[in-house]
């Protein structure tokens, strides 16, 4: 599956992606959340929008929000 272009991204695409994440095997969910945290902290900063996206993914995966994001 190829990434969507900015013009293709809409609420339905986001909903579908989150639903696919929700159905992941339980052991795979922490790895996905860890990758999200690493991407959001790659520049040494966590911007509000990045933190909110990580929180949304964490909620979807039913995983706790990492301390890096809550601080």
Backbone atoms as SQL, in Angstrom:
CREATE TABLE atoms (id INTEGER PRIMARY KEY, chain TEXT, resi INTEGER, resn TEXT, atom TEXT, x REAL, y REAL, z REAL);
INSERT INTO atoms VALUES
  (1, 'A', 1, 'UNK', 'N', 0.844, -1.174, 0.000),
  (2, 'A', 1, 'UNK', 'CA', 0.000, 0.000, 0.000),
  (3, 'A', 1, 'UNK', 'C', 0.890, 1.238, 0.000),
  (4, 'A', 2, 'UNK', 'N', 0.667, 2.147, -0.936),
  (5, 'A', 2, 'UNK', 'CA', 1.491, 3.352, -1.021),
  (6, 'A', 2, 'UNK', 'C', 0.894, 4.466, -0.160),
  (7, 'A', 3, 'UNK', 'N', 1.753, 5.361, 0.329),
  (8, 'A', 3, 'UNK', 'CA', 1.244, 6.488, 1.118),
  (9, 'A', 3, 'UNK', 'C', 0.326, 7.382, 0.283),
  (10, 'A', 4, 'UNK', 'N', -0.638, 7.983, 0.934),
  (11, 'A', 4, 'UNK', 'CA', -1.546, 8.893, 0.255),
  (12, 'A', 4, 'UNK', 'C', -0.879, 10.237, 0.053),
  (13, 'A', 5, 'UNK', 'N', -1.189, 10.883, -1.048),
  (14, 'A', 5, 'UNK', 'CA', -0.743, 12.244, -1.269),
  (15, 'A', 5, 'UNK', 'C', -1.595, 13.192, -0.436),
  (16, 'A', 6, 'UNK', 'N', -1.109, 14.395, -0.228),
  (17, 'A', 6, 'UNK', 'CA', -1.831, 15.347, 0.612),
  (18, 'A', 6, 'UNK', 'C', -3.250, 15.596, 0.091),
  (19, 'A', 7, 'UNK', 'N', -3.429, 15.642, -1.212),
  (20, 'A', 7, 'UNK', 'CA', -4.744, 15.869, -1.785),
  (21, 'A', 7, 'UNK', 'C', -5.699, 14.701, -1.598),
  (22, 'A', 8, 'UNK', 'N', -5.163, 13.518, -1.332),
  (23, 'A', 8, 'UNK', 'CA', -5.986, 12.321, -1.154),
  (24, 'A', 8, 'UNK', 'C', -6.393, 12.104, 0.300),
  (25, 'A', 9, 'UNK', 'N', -5.800, 12.845, 1.206),
  (26, 'A', 9, 'UNK', 'CA', -6.054, 12.647, 2.624),
  (27, 'A', 9, 'UNK', 'C', -7.352, 13.334, 3.029),
  (28, 'A', 10, 'UNK', 'N', -8.277, 12.561, 3.547),
  (29, 'A', 10, 'UNK', 'CA', -9.530, 13.119, 4.044),
  (30, 'A', 10, 'UNK', 'C', -9.954, 12.339, 5.288),
  (31, 'A', 11, 'UNK', 'N', -11.033, 12.724, 5.880),
  (32, 'A', 11, 'UNK', 'CA', -11.475, 12.119, 7.136),
  (33, 'A', 11, 'UNK', 'C', -11.748, 10.622, 6.976),
  (34, 'A', 12, 'UNK', 'N', -12.238, 10.214, 5.821),
  (35, 'A', 12, 'UNK', 'CA', -12.514, 8.792, 5.608),
  (36, 'A', 12, 'UNK', 'C', -11.221, 7.977, 5.548),
  (37, 'A', 13, 'UNK', 'N', -10.188, 8.518, 4.908),
  (38, 'A', 13, 'UNK', 'CA', -8.902, 7.832, 4.837),
  (39, 'A', 13, 'UNK', 'C', -8.293, 7.713, 6.228),
  (40, 'A', 14, 'UNK', 'N', -8.411, 8.767, 7.020),
  (41, 'A', 14, 'UNK', 'CA', -7.897, 8.739, 8.384),
  (42, 'A', 14, 'UNK', 'C', -8.652, 7.713, 9.221),
  (43, 'A', 15, 'UNK', 'N', -9.966, 7.714, 9.110),
  (44, 'A', 15, 'UNK', 'CA', -10.786, 6.750, 9.848),
  (45, 'A', 15, 'UNK', 'C', -10.409, 5.320, 9.483),
  (46, 'A', 16, 'UNK', 'N', -10.243, 5.063, 8.191),
  (47, 'A', 16, 'UNK', 'CA', -9.883, 3.714, 7.743),
  (48, 'A', 16, 'UNK', 'C', -8.508, 3.298, 8.265),
  (49, 'A', 17, 'UNK', 'N', -7.557, 4.224, 8.248),
  (50, 'A', 17, 'UNK', 'CA', -6.215, 3.919, 8.742),
  (51, 'A', 17, 'UNK', 'C', -6.246, 3.619, 10.241),
  (52, 'A', 18, 'UNK', 'N', -6.979, 4.426, 10.996),
  (53, 'A', 18, 'UNK', 'CA', -7.085, 4.182, 12.434),
  (54, 'A', 18, 'UNK', 'C', -7.782, 2.854, 12.728),
  (55, 'A', 19, 'UNK', 'N', -8.747, 2.506, 11.930),
  (56, 'A', 19, 'UNK', 'CA', -9.435, 1.217, 12.117),
  (57, 'A', 19, 'UNK', 'C', -8.473, 0.058, 11.856),
  (58, 'A', 20, 'UNK', 'N', -7.632, 0.176, 10.829),
  (59, 'A', 20, 'UNK', 'CA', -6.641, -0.877, 10.568),
  (60, 'A', 20, 'UNK', 'C', -5.662, -0.986, 11.741),
  (61, 'A', 21, 'UNK', 'N', -5.252, 0.159, 12.290),
  (62, 'A', 21, 'UNK', 'CA', -4.367, 0.136, 13.458),
  (63, 'A', 21, 'UNK', 'C', -5.047, -0.527, 14.649),
  (64, 'A', 22, 'UNK', 'N', -6.316, -0.219, 14.849),
  (65, 'A', 22, 'UNK', 'CA', -7.053, -0.778, 15.990),
  (66, 'A', 22, 'UNK', 'C', -7.087, -2.302, 15.936),
  (67, 'A', 23, 'UNK', 'N', -7.104, -2.858, 14.724),
  (68, 'A', 23, 'UNK', 'CA', -7.206, -4.311, 14.557),
  (69, 'A', 23, 'UNK', 'C', -5.853, -5.029, 14.573),
  (70, 'A', 24, 'UNK', 'N', -4.780, -4.301, 14.821),
  (71, 'A', 24, 'UNK', 'CA', -3.468, -4.942, 14.896),
  (72, 'A', 24, 'UNK', 'C', -3.432, -5.970, 16.024),
  (73, 'A', 25, 'UNK', 'N', -2.547, -6.937, 15.877),
  (74, 'A', 25, 'UNK', 'CA', -2.329, -7.896, 16.960),
  (75, 'A', 25, 'UNK', 'C', -1.787, -7.137, 18.172),
  (76, 'A', 26, 'UNK', 'N', -2.198, -7.532, 19.372),
  (77, 'A', 26, 'UNK', 'CA', -1.791, -6.800, 20.576),
  (78, 'A', 26, 'UNK', 'C', -0.282, -6.606, 20.721),
  (79, 'A', 27, 'UNK', 'N', 0.514, -7.604, 20.347),
  (80, 'A', 27, 'UNK', 'CA', 1.963, -7.483, 20.498),
  (81, 'A', 27, 'UNK', 'C', 2.578, -6.501, 19.498),
  (82, 'A', 28, 'UNK', 'N', 1.884, -6.162, 18.423),
  (83, 'A', 28, 'UNK', 'CA', 2.396, -5.237, 17.413),
  (84, 'A', 28, 'UNK', 'C', 2.104, -3.778, 17.766),
  (85, 'A', 29, 'UNK', 'N', 1.109, -3.544, 18.592),
  (86, 'A', 29, 'UNK', 'CA', 0.681, -2.177, 18.894),
  (87, 'A', 29, 'UNK', 'C', 1.762, -1.321, 19.555),
  (88, 'A', 30, 'UNK', 'N', 2.483, -1.829, 20.566),
  (89, 'A', 30, 'UNK', 'CA', 3.532, -0.990, 21.164),
  (90, 'A', 30, 'UNK', 'C', 4.615, -0.572, 20.175),
  (91, 'A', 31, 'UNK', 'N', 4.940, -1.430, 19.225),
  (92, 'A', 31, 'UNK', 'CA', 5.959, -1.088, 18.229),
  (93, 'A', 31, 'UNK', 'C', 5.492, 0.052, 17.331),
  (94, 'A', 32, 'UNK', 'N', 4.228, 0.044, 16.968),
  (95, 'A', 32, 'UNK', 'CA', 3.678, 1.128, 16.151),
  (96, 'A', 32, 'UNK', 'C', 3.714, 2.432, 16.935),
  (97, 'A', 33, 'UNK', 'N', 3.308, 2.381, 18.191),
  (98, 'A', 33, 'UNK', 'CA', 3.309, 3.590, 19.010),
  (99, 'A', 33, 'UNK', 'C', 4.734, 4.096, 19.215),
  (100, 'A', 34, 'UNK', 'N', 5.673, 3.183, 19.424),
  (101, 'A', 34, 'UNK', 'CA', 7.073, 3.588, 19.581),
  (102, 'A', 34, 'UNK', 'C', 7.570, 4.278, 18.321),
  (103, 'A', 35, 'UNK', 'N', 7.215, 3.781, 17.151),
  (104, 'A', 35, 'UNK', 'CA', 7.618, 4.406, 15.890),
  (105, 'A', 35, 'UNK', 'C', 7.018, 5.809, 15.770),
  (106, 'A', 36, 'UNK', 'N', 5.789, 5.973, 16.214),
  (107, 'A', 36, 'UNK', 'CA', 5.154, 7.296, 16.182),
  (108, 'A', 36, 'UNK', 'C', 5.896, 8.272, 17.095),
  (109, 'A', 37, 'UNK', 'N', 6.261, 7.810, 18.278),
  (110, 'A', 37, 'UNK', 'CA', 7.001, 8.658, 19.221),
  (111, 'A', 37, 'UNK', 'C', 8.359, 9.027, 18.638),
  (112, 'A', 38, 'UNK', 'N', 9.051, 8.058, 18.061),
  (113, 'A', 38, 'UNK', 'CA', 10.361, 8.336, 17.476),
  (114, 'A', 38, 'UNK', 'C', 10.260, 9.342, 16.335),
  (115, 'A', 39, 'UNK', 'N', 9.234, 9.227, 15.531),
  (116, 'A', 39, 'UNK', 'CA', 9.052, 10.184, 14.431),
  (117, 'A', 39, 'UNK', 'C', 8.755, 11.579, 14.964),
  (118, 'A', 40, 'UNK', 'N', 7.945, 11.658, 16.009),
  (119, 'A', 40, 'UNK', 'CA', 7.568, 12.970, 16.543),
  (120, 'A', 40, 'UNK', 'C', 8.702, 13.643, 17.307),
  (121, 'A', 41, 'UNK', 'N', 9.666, 12.869, 17.788),
  (122, 'A', 41, 'UNK', 'CA', 10.779, 13.449, 18.546),
  (123, 'A', 41, 'UNK', 'C', 12.075, 13.500, 17.749),
  (124, 'A', 42, 'UNK', 'N', 12.025, 13.173, 16.472),
  (125, 'A', 42, 'UNK', 'CA', 13.236, 13.083, 15.647),
  (126, 'A', 42, 'UNK', 'C', 14.022, 14.395, 15.589),
  (127, 'A', 43, 'UNK', 'N', 13.336, 15.521, 15.663),
  (128, 'A', 43, 'UNK', 'CA', 14.046, 16.801, 15.598),
  (129, 'A', 43, 'UNK', 'C', 14.395, 17.349, 16.978),
  (130, 'A', 44, 'UNK', 'N', 14.177, 16.536, 18.010),
  (131, 'A', 44, 'UNK', 'CA', 14.503, 16.953, 19.365),
  (132, 'A', 44, 'UNK', 'C', 13.416, 17.764, 20.042),
  (133, 'A', 45, 'UNK', 'N', 12.321, 17.989, 19.359),
  (134, 'A', 45, 'UNK', 'CA', 11.197, 18.747, 19.899),
  (135, 'A', 45, 'UNK', 'C', 9.917, 17.964, 19.647),
  (136, 'A', 46, 'UNK', 'N', 8.924, 18.207, 20.481),
  (137, 'A', 46, 'UNK', 'CA', 7.600, 17.634, 20.241),
  (138, 'A', 46, 'UNK', 'C', 6.626, 18.802, 20.168),
  (139, 'A', 47, 'UNK', 'N', 6.150, 19.064, 18.982),
  (140, 'A', 47, 'UNK', 'CA', 5.182, 20.143, 18.778),
  (141, 'A', 47, 'UNK', 'C', 3.797, 19.654, 19.192),
  (142, 'A', 48, 'UNK', 'N', 2.937, 20.581, 19.519),
  (143, 'A', 48, 'UNK', 'CA', 1.600, 20.240, 19.997),
  (144, 'A', 48, 'UNK', 'C', 0.859, 19.326, 19.020),
  (145, 'A', 49, 'UNK', 'N', 0.903, 19.643, 17.742),
  (146, 'A', 49, 'UNK', 'CA', 0.196, 18.819, 16.753),
  (147, 'A', 49, 'UNK', 'C', 0.747, 17.392, 16.729),
  (148, 'A', 50, 'UNK', 'N', 2.069, 17.259, 16.865),
  (149, 'A', 50, 'UNK', 'CA', 2.675, 15.925, 16.893),
  (150, 'A', 50, 'UNK', 'C', 2.227, 15.159, 18.130),
  (151, 'A', 51, 'UNK', 'N', 2.232, 15.836, 19.273),
  (152, 'A', 51, 'UNK', 'CA', 1.810, 15.191, 20.515),
  (153, 'A', 51, 'UNK', 'C', 0.359, 14.740, 20.429),
  (154, 'A', 52, 'UNK', 'N', -0.493, 15.571, 19.857),
  (155, 'A', 52, 'UNK', 'CA', -1.902, 15.202, 19.719),
  (156, 'A', 52, 'UNK', 'C', -2.079, 14.002, 18.799),
  (157, 'A', 53, 'UNK', 'N', -1.299, 13.933, 17.727),
  (158, 'A', 53, 'UNK', 'CA', -1.384, 12.775, 16.835),
  (159, 'A', 53, 'UNK', 'C', -0.936, 11.505, 17.542),
  (160, 'A', 54, 'UNK', 'N', 0.141, 11.595, 18.329),
  (161, 'A', 54, 'UNK', 'CA', 0.604, 10.423, 19.079),
  (162, 'A', 54, 'UNK', 'C', -0.456, 10.003, 20.091),
  (163, 'A', 55, 'UNK', 'N', -1.075, 10.967, 20.750),
  (164, 'A', 55, 'UNK', 'CA', -2.146, 10.639, 21.711),
  (165, 'A', 55, 'UNK', 'C', -3.312, 9.946, 21.017),
  (166, 'A', 56, 'UNK', 'N', -3.651, 10.411, 19.814),
  (167, 'A', 56, 'UNK', 'CA', -4.756, 9.811, 19.072),
  (168, 'A', 56, 'UNK', 'C', -4.420, 8.359, 18.704),
  (169, 'A', 57, 'UNK', 'N', -3.198, 8.129, 18.251),
  (170, 'A', 57, 'UNK', 'CA', -2.792, 6.766, 17.901),
  (171, 'A', 57, 'UNK', 'C', -2.777, 5.899, 19.155),
  (172, 'A', 58, 'UNK', 'N', -2.260, 6.429, 20.259),
  (173, 'A', 58, 'UNK', 'CA', -2.226, 5.666, 21.512),
  (174, 'A', 58, 'UNK', 'C', -3.638, 5.284, 21.958),
  (175, 'A', 59, 'UNK', 'N', -4.555, 6.208, 21.848),
  (176, 'A', 59, 'UNK', 'CA', -5.942, 5.913, 22.222),
  (177, 'A', 59, 'UNK', 'C', -6.543, 4.855, 21.301),
  (178, 'A', 60, 'UNK', 'N', -6.252, 4.963, 20.022),
  (179, 'A', 60, 'UNK', 'CA', -6.763, 3.983, 19.063),
  (180, 'A', 60, 'UNK', 'C', -6.221, 2.592, 19.362),
  (181, 'A', 61, 'UNK', 'N', -4.939, 2.537, 19.721),
  (182, 'A', 61, 'UNK', 'CA', -4.294, 1.252, 20.012),
  (183, 'A', 61, 'UNK', 'C', -4.575, 0.759, 21.421),
  (184, 'A', 62, 'UNK', 'N', -5.220, 1.592, 22.218),
  (185, 'A', 62, 'UNK', 'CA', -5.488, 1.276, 23.626),
  (186, 'A', 62, 'UNK', 'C', -4.189, 0.999, 24.364),
  (187, 'A', 63, 'UNK', 'N', -3.193, 1.877, 24.102),
  (188, 'A', 63, 'UNK', 'CA', -1.890, 1.802, 24.752),
  (189, 'A', 63, 'UNK', 'C', -1.684, 3.089, 25.561),
  (190, 'A', 64, 'UNK', 'N', -0.933, 3.014, 26.648),
  (191, 'A', 64, 'UNK', 'CA', -0.663, 4.237, 27.404),
  (192, 'A', 64, 'UNK', 'C', 0.204, 5.197, 26.605),
  (193, 'A', 65, 'UNK', 'N', -0.007, 6.482, 26.836),
  (194, 'A', 65, 'UNK', 'CA', 0.786, 7.507, 26.164),
  (195, 'A', 65, 'UNK', 'C', 2.177, 7.521, 26.814),
  (196, 'A', 66, 'UNK', 'N', 3.217, 7.435, 26.014),
  (197, 'A', 66, 'UNK', 'CA', 4.571, 7.419, 26.571),
  (198, 'A', 66, 'UNK', 'C', 4.880, 8.713, 27.323),
  (199, 'A', 67, 'UNK', 'N', 5.718, 8.630, 28.378),
  (200, 'A', 67, 'UNK', 'CA', 6.054, 9.823, 29.161),
  (201, 'A', 67, 'UNK', 'C', 6.683, 10.928, 28.327),
  (202, 'A', 68, 'UNK', 'N', 7.381, 10.599, 27.276),
  (203, 'A', 68, 'UNK', 'CA', 7.996, 11.598, 26.400),
  (204, 'A', 68, 'UNK', 'C', 6.941, 12.557, 25.871),
  (205, 'A', 69, 'UNK', 'N', 5.766, 12.064, 25.606),
  (206, 'A', 69, 'UNK', 'CA', 4.694, 12.871, 25.025),
  (207, 'A', 69, 'UNK', 'C', 3.893, 13.575, 26.099),
  (208, 'A', 70, 'UNK', 'N', 3.755, 13.007, 27.268),
  (209, 'A', 70, 'UNK', 'CA', 2.927, 13.610, 28.294),
  (210, 'A', 70, 'UNK', 'C', 3.603, 14.785, 28.987),
  (211, 'A', 71, 'UNK', 'N', 4.942, 14.860, 28.899),
  (212, 'A', 71, 'UNK', 'CA', 5.677, 15.937, 29.591),
  (213, 'A', 71, 'UNK', 'C', 5.505, 17.276, 28.910);
